[in-house]
Amino acid sequence: MNDATKVQTERLQPMTAPEFSQLGIGQVAYIRPLVVNGMPAFGIYSAAGQQLAVVPTRDSAVGIVRQNEMEPASLH
């Protein structure tokens, strides 16, 4: 290990569970296919897993996420 690698390694700190749970909050929203009353739908979820909305199409879910200045990510 050279000195530069040693310095980088020494500066790394493990994340706490609360810090990890806040990653992506306000930046990423997850889109997941659902079935609601027997009909296909798409749920929009925060990075922390809270359901934010349910919409009829994936395109509308992506549009809503982008309108709120976040990046959409798909869950399968």
C-alpha positions, 0 to 999 in steps of 0.5 A: 500500500502506498502513502496515498492509498493509506491516507485515503483508507484512513479517512474512510468512515463507516456510515451509521444506519441513520446516515445510510437511510438518508442517502438519496432523500430529495434526490431519488424516487423509486418507481415500482409496478403494482396492482391496485384493485386488479389494475396495473399501476405504478407506485412512487416511493421516497429513498427511505421507502415511503409511498408518495403516490400511485399513478396509472402509467410508468410514464406518468410516474417518471414525469412526476418524479422529474417535475419534482427535480428528482431522478427516477429509479426502477424497482422490479 
